[in-house]
Each structure stands twice: as C-alpha cells, then as structure tokens.
Amino acid sequence: MGHLDHATFGWLTPVLSYAMAAIGSALALRCTVRALAASGRSRRNWLLTAASAIGTGIWTMHFVAMLGFGVTGTAIHYNVPLTVLSLAVAMVVVGAGVFAVGYGRDRLAALLLGGLTTGLGVASMHYLGMAALRLHGDVSYDPVLVALSVVIAVVAATAALWAALNIKSPAAVAVASLVMGAAVSSMHYTGMAAVSVRVNPSGVELPGATAMQFILPLAVGLGSYLFLTSAFVALSPTAREREADATAVRPADTEPVH
C-alpha cells in the first residue's frame, strides 16, 4: 500500500480549502436571502449566482485540498475532461437544489428536496474529481466511509439551505458559513479517509495534467471569481435599502415649488 499524505504543504492547503468553502457558502447564503426577498427575473438571477457560488466554492475547496494530496511511490495527474465535468456537476446539481428552495411553495418539502439534491451534488463532484486521478496504482474505497461522507454532504447542504431560509442578519450568515465550511471540509476528508492506494511502480508517463499545470490555475481563477462576486454582492443595496432610499427621496420630490 502507498502512504497517503493529505497535507504535503503542511496546513496551507487544508486552511485555504476551508476558507474557499466558507466564502462560497457565505456568498451562496447571502444570494439566497436576496433571492427570497425578490421576485421574477431578479429572483432567478440571485439564485443563479447562489448556485454558481456554492458550486464554485465547494469545487475549489476540493481541488485546493487535493493540491496537498500525495502518494508515496507515484506521481499524480488529473484527467482534464473528468475534472471539468466535476465542476459542471457541482454547478448544475447544486443549482437544482438551490432553485428547489427558491421556488418551492411548501418550505419543508423544498428544504428536504433541496438538501438531498445539493448534498448528492457535492458528493458526486467529490467522487468524480477522485475518478479523475491518474497514478501508478489501484485506488480502492472503504464503502462505510464513502456512505458516511455522502450523509455528511446531505446534512450539511440541508443545514445550509435551512440557514438561507431562516437566517437574515449578516452576522448569523457569517457564523452559518463557517459551520458550512467546516461541514464541507469534513465531508472531503472523510471521503479521503476512505481511499486506499496499492502502488504499482512504473516508468510509463502518466496521462493527464499535473495539479500545478491545470488544477492550480483553475482554482486561482475560480477563487478570484468568488472574491469579486462577494464584493459585488456586498456593495449591492438590499431591497430594504432601496426602499429606504426611495422613501428618503420621495418627500423632496413632492414638495411644492414656490
């Protein structure tokens, strides 16, 4: 068996990956809160932003953590199409869960459906990303830990969507985001604990791209997207702020002209 190291760069990749998950969760929660206070095209746009934020945040968390993953006795490459597919799955399936909550009339049913869908999307993204691994050896999984990681993903997603439905204050959203980031990270490392690798040393060049060639640039790009979108959401006035501004302007507009 090859020795697996989940932190070849020390605490850098676990801490950075947790930060990505927490930022994506915070942005998604704020966008979902905005969506529930809006209607029509505005609601749809906020939900799309929420789905892209949490999908991007979770995917970036996974692959930033994978930058620190190593196996003694073999190099690691990634299949590019499968890696991109894992990002698409994260966006689409998580988006379906977010939209279920955003448009569901029965809140409890929408929450349960959205949590299940979003959680399965997170788990699918993780294991598709793992399927993209290319190394000199055979990868196997502990089915009990795999099942536990899926349960953690579904519970974490349901809790996050519950927070979006019930928590409005920025401080409470920040706390919920930290908890969600911890839950997503727990799901990732539980899934990684399920992995065993039997190394078969070989001099044959591995197919695919190295993490530094492909994963790092993509993770940096998506991380930048998260930060820029967070800034946009933070600077965008809420519906309550727009209403307050309109109320403040209205008396001046209706004063009689002398």
Buried (B, 14 or more C-beta within 10 A) or exposed (E): EBEBEBBEEEEEBBEBBBBBBBBBBBBBBBBBBBBBBBEEEEBBBBBBBBBBBBBBBBBBBBBBBBBBBBBEBBEBBBBBEBBBBBBEBBBEBBBBBBBBBBEBEEEEEBBBBBBBBBBBBBBBBBBBBBBBBBBBBEBEBBEEBBEBBBBBBBBBBBBBBBBBBEBBEEEEBBBBBBBBBBBBBBBBBBBBBBBBBEBEEEEEEBEBBBBEEBBBEBBEEBBEBBEEBBEEBEEEEBEEEEEEEEEEEEEEEEEEEE
